[in-house]
Amino acid sequence: MLPPNMTALVAALDKRNTASGVWADSAYRSKKNETFLHKHGDRSNVHYRKPRGKPMPAHIRRGNAVRSKHRAPIERVFAVQKQAI
């Protein structure tokens, strides 16, 4: 049985989608998910988590900011669609 967050990730992937990137927040970052994506030829654009008890390194913060810049407009569309239901 797959962990709940991996089940959601696997269900969200569609082989008909020709894009090779998978975008998600840090809740989906795990070794199992990263291995799964790599084996299936998908590029992970999943946010990194802040290390516990330490400040987030600058390069990780910048990388997450770039990912957020791409994700934010799409998240807004999903939020509007969700409100319409």
ChimeraX attribute file (.defattr): number of C-alpha atoms within 10 A of each C-alpha:
attribute: neighborCount
match mode: 1-to-1
recipient: residues
	/A:1	5
	/A:2	9
	/A:3	10
	/A:4	9
	/A:5	14
	/A:6	18
	/A:7	12
	/A:8	12
	/A:9	16
	/A:10	13
	/A:11	9
	/A:12	10
	/A:13	12
	/A:14	9
	/A:15	9
	/A:16	6
	/A:17	8
	/A:18	8
	/A:19	10
	/A:20	14
	/A:21	14
	/A:22	14
	/A:23	16
	/A:24	17
	/A:25	15
	/A:26	14
	/A:27	11
	/A:28	19
	/A:29	18
	/A:30	14
	/A:31	9
	/A:32	13
	/A:33	19
	/A:34	17
	/A:35	13
	/A:36	15
	/A:37	19
	/A:38	12
	/A:39	10
	/A:40	10
	/A:41	11
	/A:42	17
	/A:43	15
	/A:44	17
	/A:45	21
	/A:46	22
	/A:47	21
	/A:48	18
	/A:49	14
	/A:50	13
	/A:51	9
	/A:52	7
	/A:53	6
	/A:54	7
	/A:55	9
	/A:56	14
	/A:57	10
	/A:58	9
	/A:59	9
	/A:60	14
	/A:61	16
	/A:62	12
	/A:63	15
	/A:64	18
	/A:65	13
	/A:66	13
	/A:67	17
	/A:68	18
	/A:69	11
	/A:70	11
	/A:71	15
	/A:72	10
	/A:73	10
	/A:74	10
	/A:75	12
	/A:76	11
	/A:77	10
	/A:78	11
	/A:79	10
	/A:80	10
	/A:81	10
	/A:82	9
	/A:83	7
	/A:84	7
	/A:85	5
